[in-house]
Amino acid sequence: LYMAPEVYYGDQRIDNRSDLYSLGAVAYFLLAGHPMFESRSTVQILIDQAKTPPVPPSSLGVQVSDELEAVLMRALSKSAAERFASADEFRAAVQSTPEWNLWTREHAAQWWTVTAPDVRADRIDIRGGDVGLDLVGLHVGARLGMTDRVEHGEDGPR
């Protein structure tokens, strides 16, 4: 579910952009609450993973900034040449979005309750109040999809 298209094709030119695609696929799951492609057929999932562009999260009703959605969709490009060239470039793009660094332990609990109620909260590993991926120094916070469900206090979301 998280492998880059070139991996399915057995392409010999697999590089760090393949890993960044996988990171984007995990971020998509965190935003949408489900994988990019779902089917009863494993073969259909493999075909979609290799050829079908993912549906933008905003089209699924997820509240996400245009900036973050553009970053995510670039990471999930079927063409490795169109993806971020490095984790540093990916990180810089994520850090330039409005959602960057707005995620708290409370947001995590609320997000999982709303987005994936079948996931037991006591099984979610939350370290340092941050939920997300910290792969290759890239923090992908999942505050998204909650803007109108999060209470706002004097100091912002809580």
Phi and psi in degrees as GROMACS dihedral restraints (atoms count N, CA, C in turn):
[ dihedral_restraints ]
;  ai    aj    ak    al  type     phi  dphi    fc
    3     4     5     6     1  -121.7    20    10
    4     5     6     7     1     6.6    20    10
    6     7     8     9     1   -83.9    20    10
    7     8     9    10     1   145.3    20    10
    9    10    11    12     1   -68.3    20    10
   10    11    12    13     1   151.6    20    10
   12    13    14    15     1   -53.7    20    10
   13    14    15    16     1   -39.2    20    10
   15    16    17    18     1   -63.9    20    10
   16    17    18    19     1   -24.6    20    10
   18    19    20    21     1   -68.8    20    10
   19    20    21    22     1   -41.2    20    10
   21    22    23    24     1   -63.5    20    10
   22    23    24    25     1   -33.4    20    10
   24    25    26    27     1   -82.3    20    10
   25    26    27    28     1    -8.0    20    10
   27    28    29    30     1    72.3    20    10
   28    29    30    31     1    27.5    20    10
   30    31    32    33     1   -62.9    20    10
   31    32    33    34     1   133.2    20    10
   33    34    35    36     1   -76.8    20    10
   34    35    36    37     1   -10.6    20    10
   36    37    38    39     1   -97.3    20    10
   37    38    39    40     1    36.7    20    10
   39    40    41    42     1   -74.0    20    10
   40    41    42    43     1   132.5    20    10
   42    43    44    45     1  -143.3    20    10
   43    44    45    46     1  -162.0    20    10
   45    46    47    48     1   -60.1    20    10
   46    47    48    49     1   -25.1    20    10
   48    49    50    51     1   -65.7    20    10
   49    50    51    52     1   -26.1    20    10
   51    52    53    54     1   -67.2    20    10
   52    53    54    55     1   -40.4    20    10
   54    55    56    57     1   -66.7    20    10
   55    56    57    58     1   -37.5    20    10
   57    58    59    60     1   -67.7    20    10
   58    59    60    61     1   -33.0    20    10
   60    61    62    63     1   -61.3    20    10
   61    62    63    64     1   -46.5    20    10
   63    64    65    66     1   -60.7    20    10
   64    65    66    67     1   -41.0    20    10
   66    67    68    69     1   -62.6    20    10
   67    68    69    70     1   -41.8    20    10
   69    70    71    72     1   -61.5    20    10
   70    71    72    73     1   -38.4    20    10
   72    73    74    75     1   -65.1    20    10
   73    74    75    76     1   -38.4    20    10
   75    76    77    78     1   -68.5    20    10
   76    77    78    79     1   -41.5    20    10
   78    79    80    81     1   -61.7    20    10
   79    80    81    82     1   -38.8    20    10
   81    82    83    84     1   -59.4    20    10
   82    83    84    85     1   -45.3    20    10
   84    85    86    87     1   -59.4    20    10
   85    86    87    88     1   -42.8    20    10
   87    88    89    90     1   -63.4    20    10
   88    89    90    91     1   -36.6    20    10
   90    91    92    93     1   -76.1    20    10
   91    92    93    94     1   -46.5    20    10
   93    94    95    96     1   -88.7    20    10
   94    95    96    97     1   -21.5    20    10
   96    97    98    99     1    83.2    20    10
   97    98    99   100     1     7.9    20    10
   99   100   101   102     1  -158.9    20    10
  100   101   102   103     1   162.4    20    10
  102   103   104   105     1   -64.1    20    10
  103   104   105   106     1   164.0    20    10
  105   106   107   108     1   -60.9    20    10
  106   107   108   109     1   -37.6    20    10
  108   109   110   111     1  -129.5    20    10
  109   110   111   112     1   132.3    20    10
  111   112   113   114     1  -132.6    20    10
  112   113   114   115     1   139.2    20    10
  114   115   116   117     1  -165.0    20    10
  115   116   117   118     1   158.3    20    10
  117   118   119   120     1   -73.8    20    10
  118   119   120   121     1   -19.2    20    10
  120   121   122   123     1  -100.0    20    10
  121   122   123   124     1   119.8    20    10
  123   124   125   126     1   -61.3    20    10
  124   125   126   127     1   -38.3    20    10
  126   127   128   129     1   -61.1    20    10
  127   128   129   130     1   -42.7    20    10
  129   130   131   132     1   -63.9    20    10
  130   131   132   133     1   -39.5    20    10
  132   133   134   135     1   -61.9    20    10
  133   134   135   136     1   -43.0    20    10
  135   136   137   138     1   -63.6    20    10
  136   137   138   139     1   -41.2    20    10
  138   139   140   141     1   -64.1    20    10
  139   140   141   142     1   -46.8    20    10
  141   142   143   144     1   -61.3    20    10
  142   143   144   145     1   -43.0    20    10
  144   145   146   147     1   -60.4    20    10
  145   146   147   148     1   -37.1    20    10
  147   148   149   150     1   -82.0    20    10
  148   149   150   151     1   -29.7    20    10
  150   151   152   153     1  -126.3    20    10
  151   152   153   154     1   -26.2    20    10
  153   154   155   156     1   -94.8    20    10
  154   155   156   157     1   126.0    20    10
  156   157   158   159     1   -65.5    20    10
  157   158   159   160     1   141.3    20    10
  159   160   161   162     1   -68.8    20    10
  160   161   162   163     1   152.4    20    10
  162   163   164   165     1   -72.5    20    10
  163   164   165   166     1   128.4    20    10
  165   166   167   168     1   -57.8    20    10
  166   167   168   169     1   137.5    20    10
  168   169   170   171     1   -53.4    20    10
  169   170   171   172     1   -35.0    20    10
  171   172   173   174     1   -63.8    20    10
  172   173   174   175     1   -29.1    20    10
  174   175   176   177     1   -70.9    20    10
  175   176   177   178     1   -15.3    20    10
  177   178   179   180     1   -96.6    20    10
  178   179   180   181     1     3.1    20    10
  180   181   182   183     1    92.4    20    10
  181   182   183   184     1     4.0    20    10
  183   184   185   186     1   -76.1    20    10
  184   185   186   187     1   129.9    20    10
  186   187   188   189     1   -83.8    20    10
  187   188   189   190     1   109.5    20    10
  189   190   191   192     1  -144.1    20    10
  190   191   192   193     1   143.7    20    10
  192   193   194   195     1   -66.8    20    10
  193   194   195   196     1   153.6    20    10
  195   196   197   198     1   -58.7    20    10
  196   197   198   199     1   -36.5    20    10
  198   199   200   201     1   -64.0    20    10
  199   200   201   202     1   -47.8    20    10
  201   202   203   204     1   -68.3    20    10
  202   203   204   205     1   -38.4    20    10
  204   205   206   207     1   -63.0    20    10
  205   206   207   208     1   -39.2    20    10
  207   208   209   210     1   -63.6    20    10
  208   209   210   211     1   -40.7    20    10
  210   211   212   213     1   -61.8    20    10
  211   212   213   214     1   -47.6    20    10
  213   214   215   216     1   -61.9    20    10
  214   215   216   217     1   -47.2    20    10
  216   217   218   219     1   -66.8    20    10
  217   218   219   220     1   -31.2    20    10
  219   220   221   222     1   -66.9    20    10
  220   221   222   223     1   -42.0    20    10
  222   223   224   225     1   -62.2    20    10
  223   224   225   226     1   -28.6    20    10
  225   226   227   228     1   -98.1    20    10
  226   227   228   229     1    14.6    20    10
  228   229   230   231     1   -59.7    20    10
  229   230   231   232     1   140.0    20    10
  231   232   233   234     1   -68.7    20    10
  232   233   234   235     1   -23.4    20    10
  234   235   236   237     1   -96.2    20    10
  235   236   237   238     1   120.6    20    10
  237   238   239   240     1   -58.1    20    10
  238   239   240   241     1   -33.7    20    10
  240   241   242   243     1   -64.5    20    10
  241   242   243   244     1   -23.2    20    10
  243   244   245   246     1   -91.3    20    10
  244   245   246   247     1    -8.3    20    10
  246   247   248   249     1   -82.4    20    10
  247   248   249   250     1   175.4    20    10
  249   250   251   252     1   -63.8    20    10
  250   251   252   253     1   140.9    20    10
  252   253   254   255     1   -77.0    20    10
  253   254   255   256     1   -23.0    20    10
  255   256   257   258     1  -151.7    20    10
  256   257   258   259     1   163.5    20    10
  258   259   260   261     1   -64.4    20    10
  259   260   261   262     1   -34.3    20    10
  261   262   263   264     1   -62.6    20    10
  262   263   264   265     1   -41.5    20    10
  264   265   266   267     1   -66.7    20    10
  265   266   267   268     1   -41.3    20    10
  267   268   269   270     1   -62.2    20    10
  268   269   270   271     1   -47.4    20    10
  270   271   272   273     1   -59.4    20    10
  271   272   273   274     1   -45.7    20    10
  273   274   275   276     1   -60.4    20    10
  274   275   276   277     1   -39.5    20    10
  276   277   278   279     1   -65.9    20    10
  277   278   279   280     1   -43.3    20    10
  279   280   281   282     1   -64.4    20    10
  280   281   282   283     1   -41.8    20    10
  282   283   284   285     1   -66.8    20    10
  283   284   285   286     1   -18.5    20    10
  285   286   287   288     1   -87.6    20    10
  286   287   288   289     1     0.1    20    10
  288   289   290   291     1   -88.9    20    10
  289   290   291   292     1   156.0    20    10
  291   292   293   294     1   -62.4    20    10
  292   293   294   295     1   -25.7    20    10
  294   295   296   297     1   -79.2    20    10
  295   296   297   298     1   -12.5    20    10
  297   298   299   300     1   -55.0    20    10
  298   299   300   301     1   129.7    20    10
  300   301   302   303     1    64.3    20    10
  301   302   303   304     1    30.4    20    10
  303   304   305   306     1  -110.1    20    10
  304   305   306   307     1    15.5    20    10
  306   307   308   309     1  -100.3    20    10
  307   308   309   310     1   132.2    20    10
  309   310   311   312     1  -125.5    20    10
  310   311   312   313     1   171.2    20    10
  312   313   314   315     1   -58.4    20    10
  313   314   315   316     1   -39.7    20    10
  315   316   317   318     1   -65.6    20    10
  316   317   318   319     1   -41.1    20    10
  318   319   320   321     1   -59.8    20    10
  319   320   321   322     1   -42.6    20    10
  321   322   323   324     1   -59.4    20    10
  322   323   324   325     1   -49.3    20    10
  324   325   326   327     1   -61.1    20    10
  325   326   327   328     1   -42.6    20    10
  327   328   329   330     1   -68.1    20    10
  328   329   330   331     1   -42.5    20    10
  330   331   332   333     1   -60.3    20    10
  331   332   333   334     1   -47.9    20    10
  333   334   335   336     1   -64.9    20    10
  334   335   336   337     1   -36.5    20    10
  336   337   338   339     1   -64.2    20    10
  337   338   339   340     1   -41.8    20    10
  339   340   341   342     1   -79.6    20    10
  340   341   342   343     1   -45.7    20    10
  342   343   344   345     1   -82.9    20    10
  343   344   345   346     1   -39.0    20    10
  345   346   347   348     1  -137.0    20    10
  346   347   348   349     1    70.1    20    10
  348   349   350   351     1   -62.2    20    10
  349   350   351   352     1   -18.9    20    10
  351   352   353   354     1   -80.6    20    10
  352   353   354   355     1    -8.4    20    10
  354   355   356   357     1   -87.6    20    10
  355   356   357   358     1   126.4    20    10
  357   358   359   360     1   -73.2    20    10
  358   359   360   361     1   125.0    20    10
  360   361   362   363     1   -59.6    20    10
  361   362   363   364     1   -31.2    20    10
  363   364   365   366     1   -73.4    20    10
  364   365   366   367     1    -7.6    20    10
  366   367   368   369     1   -99.2    20    10
  367   368   369   370     1    -2.8    20    10
  369   370   371   372     1   -86.4    20    10
  370   371   372   373     1   127.4    20    10
  372   373   374   375     1   -89.4    20    10
  373   374   375   376     1   110.5    20    10
  375   376   377   378     1  -115.4    20    10
  376   377   378   379     1   117.4    20    10
  378   379   380   381     1  -112.2    20    10
  379   380   381   382     1   128.8    20    10
  381   382   383   384     1    62.1    20    10
  382   383   384   385     1    23.5    20    10
  384   385   386   387     1    79.5    20    10
  385   386   387   388     1    -0.2    20    10
  387   388   389   390     1  -106.7    20    10
  388   389   390   391     1   133.1    20    10
  390   391   392   393     1  -114.4    20    10
  391   392   393   394     1   137.7    20    10
  393   394   395   396     1   151.0    20    10
  394   395   396   397     1  -165.5    20    10
  396   397   398   399     1  -108.7    20    10
  397   398   399   400     1   136.0    20    10
  399   400   401   402     1  -121.9    20    10
  400   401   402   403     1    70.0    20    10
  402   403   404   405     1  -103.4    20    10
  403   404   405   406     1   132.2    20    10
  405   406   407   408     1    51.2    20    10
  406   407   408   409     1    36.0    20    10
  408   409   410   411     1    76.1    20    10
  409   410   411   412     1     8.9    20    10
  411   412   413   414     1  -101.3    20    10
  412   413   414   415     1   119.5    20    10
  414   415   416   417     1   -99.2    20    10
  415   416   417   418     1   119.7    20    10
  417   418   419   420     1  -112.9    20    10
  418   419   420   421     1    99.4    20    10
  420   421   422   423     1   -79.2    20    10
  421   422   423   424     1   149.9    20    10
  423   424   425   426     1  -114.3    20    10
  424   425   426   427     1    44.2    20    10
  426   427   428   429     1   -67.7    20    10
  427   428   429   430     1   -18.1    20    10
  429   430   431   432     1   -60.6    20    10
  430   431   432   433     1   150.9    20    10
  432   433   434   435     1    82.3    20    10
  433   434   435   436     1     6.8    20    10
  435   436   437   438     1  -122.5    20    10
  436   437   438   439     1     0.9    20    10
  438   439   440   441     1   -52.2    20    10
  439   440   441   442     1   -40.3    20    10
  441   442   443   444     1   -92.9    20    10
  442   443   444   445     1     4.3    20    10
  444   445   446   447     1  -110.8    20    10
  445   446   447   448     1    -2.3    20    10
  447   448   449   450     1  -101.3    20    10
  448   449   450   451     1   132.2    20    10
  450   451   452   453     1   -71.2    20    10
  451   452   453   454     1   141.5    20    10
  453   454   455   456     1  -112.6    20    10
  454   455   456   457     1   128.2    20    10
  456   457   458   459     1  -104.9    20    10
  457   458   459   460     1  -168.1    20    10
  459   460   461   462     1   -59.1    20    10
  460   461   462   463     1   -36.1    20    10
  462   463   464   465     1   -96.7    20    10
  463   464   465   466     1    17.4    20    10
  465   466   467   468     1   104.4    20    10
  466   467   468   469     1  -162.9    20    10
  468   469   470   471     1   -61.5    20    10
  469   470   471   472     1   146.6    20    10
